[in-house]
């Protein structure tokens, strides 16, 4: 059958293109322009070439920030994904308590990032904070402002508290979409609870879990506000993740050139990871659709 | 309208000009010679546009790696990118 091809619908995308041009493309072009120049302010620029890129690529400070960033994303994924799945599996499937659980799970997601930071900053205090006071009473000399390990524990706990619900809700949606026939078949075969999870629930959740991993990875990779409010990137630079370090460089030191080169490298990594996830997801959809 | 605030330079203008030209060429190619996606060594379905994206993204990393590790002039990296691009369009 001959299909009529009409490309006029593409004109409907124009408004979005114009918006994206102003909100993303033009700023990105400006950053690229900054990255090859040096400035001392007053909009006067000097040609620098690829010097800033070389500096950023070989800078131990940037490498350390990237290492911390990867460690942070790895840790929170390793906690949030299994925990989210476990919560989703335990949540009631229908009825009054299912609604209650859903609302409770959605609550942390509704709180603005800086408020989450403030909540946890207070929680960690040993004089008035629940976490800090309890740990202090247990005998741990808790001080997240001076001890790097404590600072990391705080930041990770905060992120887990804030975002595990997202994974749980996505996994829950995946679980709800599994037809009852699969469970009935498993019952006939006398499959154990573990086997039901391993061979029915987990494979059926694959799609939503990939989305959850992508979302959580990207969000954690770009995290700024929460650790900035809680630890300010400290003690020292123990919790200075990429974006915190970038802002320090761009606004704190006003090194626009190096900061521009840094942000472009950051952008490239995010672009690569997004592309990999997107490709895996779309291929998964096609494989399922066949 | 002054564009001075964007701090344009010749090389960056050429850089964006090349990317814009590539996008236009690939759009025209897409309209003139419609294609079906194919599967290459990455075992994923790719169109011409996908292969262009993989080429550009990979070239960025090749250039960054060259700059960080080789200490040689940057245009050699462009040579490697040309081979990489040919390989992507042939086998991916």
Contacts between the chains, C-beta under 8 A, distances in Angstrom:
chain1	res1	chain2	res2	distance
A	7	B	31	7.4
A	26	B	6	7.4
A	29	B	6	6.5
A	29	B	12	7.6
A	29	B	16	6.2
A	30	B	5	7.6
A	30	B	6	4.8
A	30	B	7	6.8
A	32	B	12	5.4
A	32	B	15	7.1
A	32	B	16	7.5
A	33	B	6	5.8
A	33	B	7	4.4
A	33	B	8	5.7
A	33	B	9	6.1
A	33	B	12	5.0
A	34	B	7	6.1
A	36	B	9	6.1
A	36	B	11	6.7
A	36	B	12	6.2
A	37	B	7	6.1
A	37	B	9	6.6
A	39	B	7	7.6
A	43	B	4	6.4
A	43	B	5	6.4
A	43	B	7	7.4
A	45	B	7	4.8
A	45	B	9	7.8
A	47	B	9	6.6
A	50	B	67	6.0
A	50	B	74	6.3
A	53	B	64	7.0
A	53	B	67	5.6
A	54	B	67	5.5
A	54	B	68	7.2
A	57	B	64	6.1
A	57	B	67	5.9
A	57	B	68	3.8
A	58	B	68	5.9
A	265	B	64	6.7
A	268	B	57	7.4
A	268	B	60	5.4
A	268	B	61	6.8
A	268	B	64	7.1
A	271	B	57	6.2
A	272	B	57	6.2
A	272	B	61	7.4
A	275	B	53	7.3
A	275	B	57	6.7
A	279	B	44	5.5
A	283	B	44	5.5
A	283	B	45	7.1
A	286	B	45	7.0
